C-alpha cells in the first residue's frame, strides 16, 4: 500500500509564490510518473504538471512558464513551485504517484490566491 501526502498549501496574494511538496511512502520499490492535479469548485480535476521517473515534464497550458515541477527520487518526493499566482489558480491541489502501474492520490491541499 502506498501513501501520498501533500503539504505547502495556503493563502497567498495575487502575484505571490508557493511551493507544494508531496511525499510517497509505503510499499515502494520505485515510483513511475508523479504529478499534480487541481480541482476548483464546480470544475473537473485537471492536470497541472507531470514528471517522469527521470525528468521529462509536461504542463497544463494555463500554468506554463509560471509553475515548475521537480522530484527527488531518493526521497520519493515531488515538488511544485508556483510563481506569479493568479486568483484562477485557487483550487485543491492533489498529488498523484504511480507505483507498479497503479496510481495513488493524496488527500489534497488547498491553495487560495487573493486578488
Secondary structure, 3 states (H helix, E strand, C coil): CEEEEEECCEEEECCCCEEEEEEEEECCCCCCCEEEEEECCCCCCEEEEEECCCCCEEECHHHCCCEEEEEEHHHCEEEEEECCCCHHHCEEEEEEEEECCEEEECCCEEEEEEC
